[in-house]
């Protein structure tokens, strides 16, 4: 068992790590190594999050039940709420353990009983890496069935470091350069059967899947991109009238919109997954959130994207041209850019259809 001093030093190291400027993959791997040293666990996963829908994507993992991950995600997003990722991301306390939340009876969790128990997993601990602007990912740790459960001080440590890791992941969204215009690819469609197994797909879907982060990991596990399964589970749930979706960054800089919707008619019970280039409007909200733009700053940028100049913006917003310039200066400082042209290139042009 670690001491309070060791946990405090771990927290300090992780806070420094959060300020290091590492890319999101390196950051998550380094954070896991530090937590393994202090908390103690071997298996883990760490996906990123769409902060709007709380669907996981772009996962990193070291575990021995990879082929069971699709079913685990399906169960988790179909109502198995014990320490579930989207649940801890949306409540006051951002960390939780499966055994504690299941009242000591792990079998109350369908995803543990069906997927993790056969793999020898005991307790599961999850933390939402979130800051005041949203949840940007998770770290989930697994202890063996022969190990002791996670303890309250482990959860406290995770809850303390969640905001700094979350802010670092958000900055990763900000700093991932668009890298200039990348030609859009045709959309792709995957059809899933009632068990969420792919039964047909288009060439475009395969191309998009190969362009997503962690594609090699998914291929090793014999699964589709991880976001497909929770999206499909949501799509066939009670709120299936609303298309489940997530915005994901491809490895070449493109933004990909992944959507899931149930099929009717003879294919009822199956799910269609659509993968396509995200529009400028779809990426705009995420980037404004990532850069912490205020409501007024967002309104100003929207008008810039629409082609208005300073005088026209001032008239539309009922403010002076001087105030427009002040807001624009703040936007430049937050986004780290120096000109209107660069701002428009970052927030609009490369993602437009």
Steps between C-alpha positions, in 0.01 A plus 500: 500500500634843406536787742334840479838650415544262206153585371571873537822464301313302235244778477775759459669298226172457313423870526841575345431239235175678419698817428767324295346548156515130412268370230191321631633148445833563674322686779262214571775239494719701737207563734417129512861407582501748788167373634611137470801579715294652780158332482596160358334333200612330180211525254349828388336697221487872425265631230438859400150648521266703287418759768153560359375141483741330746568220253852348523741477206872484415572257779833376628503175695701222654259219587432135426132510403527705181248295299248561781535880491214551250259308722631677811437842343158392377397393850651809660305737277180291519444558871785339698569821690731369773809724467415541132705752305215727394354488851815605687552772239161653577485503879664704777754232596702412190647167619338175596569131559281220374497294817413792727220621274361148461477470879777240512325267253687525169253261332244782505698647211416318174818617329714365783306174524502428126831647382740581781442218747608230246819701442586496870417866567404596851425860580484780241574867566415783261573872503362763265779730383294815498547869564249785520449482122406134479618140509784424258577139584524231766752277671361160599706258710439128564620293794519122490238294680766391750590861587336720759234744373586862432478713812358841576840671502559364149179666384592823674834512319334439163239767563775746590700442182201474264476876431868547409501200267168614355635848426807347338282282276292805410815687403589201284179566309601864466859446397442217252584694186263471210808480278340667202214382283451124474277383219172363630421131454163352401279400793483140610232279652524194724194286578498321835275207587308467826818384674691804367708292262583652163303324226571739211698813430613730223854566386468851638430364848814288492707801390364717781554225758863461396551878537379514860735504801567157653404322176779246556377430853146442374628268227696301758184455704297414189259786559368813332597845632406499868257791471274288276376279785383757756355710218305198372382415852367853542341501155281202578410624848199692614623822338567338163309778322815707549800385298788405729821663386859583586758732351844337459831625366661281233875445499539723192328798666151459360197515728274197464134491601388152604124451521284205600131447425264199516364351178128441443309262275648162418829598665337608826731443794813567297704819530648715225829673579585797279855638482552828315694823492378734773369836389642833614188557710550166679863562587445864591328429832765253612787735416328793675464283809859379480632857471271620782342772286228698675150532359578847362831384352323211333240736353777720365684208340177373345454839334862499382445158345188641331720765336413812701763768564558692825245771430229253401569282804477801730166594349364146524606456865412859605852568624773740391770408246752548782320235707503267199878539483531430874300178464701402195824557689374268775411235242849526349658457843289194583557330165867598467461646152573845361268579212141474390602290203673248725200496733262423215733232369506329840129521577336464165665446164665156532187334637246645260325261262 
